[in-house]
Amino acid sequence: MLNKPATATYPLFLLSALLFALFMISSTIGPYGYFCDELCFIACSKRLAFDYIDLPPLSILLLSAVQNLVGHTLFAVRFLPALSISSTVFVTGLLARRLGAGRGGMLLSGLAVMAMPVS
């Protein structure tokens, strides 16, 4: 009964939640402030338009929505990227389960995505 689909995803969910928490803590409680690209995103989110050449319009719209809900903070700017990478870890584990992996394979695939240098 331990291989029920709901109980098999608990460790994977905990792994992705841990990654989200680590990403948010390390990116907001550090000696560094805003990155120059983040300042560009913030400036564009104050003037919404769909004709920005270097930025996808949906990302600017989502950033504007998050800033209206949370406020203009470093947390608001980095919330969506943290949510994106943690959900990528979770979906990768679910894909591994769909391909026949057990709990260990799901966690290994999630850890592999966590360890990639792009994130």
Stockholm file with secondary structure:
# STOCKHOLM 1.0

chainA/1-119         MLNKPATATYPLFLLSALLFALFMISSTIGPYGYFCDELCFIACSKRLAFDYIDLPPLSILLLSAVQNLVGHTLFAVRFLPALSISSTVFVTGLLARRLGAGRGGMLLSGLAVMAMPVS
#=GR chainA/1-119 SS CTTCHHHHTHHHHHHHHHHHHHHHHHHHSSSCCCCHHHHHHHHHHHSCCSCCSSSCHHHHHHHHHHHHHHCSSHHHHHHHHHHHHHHHHHHHHHHHHHTTCCHHHHHHHHHHHHHSTTC
#=GC SS_cons         CTTCHHHHTHHHHHHHHHHHHHHHHHHHSSSCCCCHHHHHHHHHHHSCCSCCSSSCHHHHHHHHHHHHHHCSSHHHHHHHHHHHHHHHHHHHHHHHHHTTCCHHHHHHHHHHHHHSTTC
//
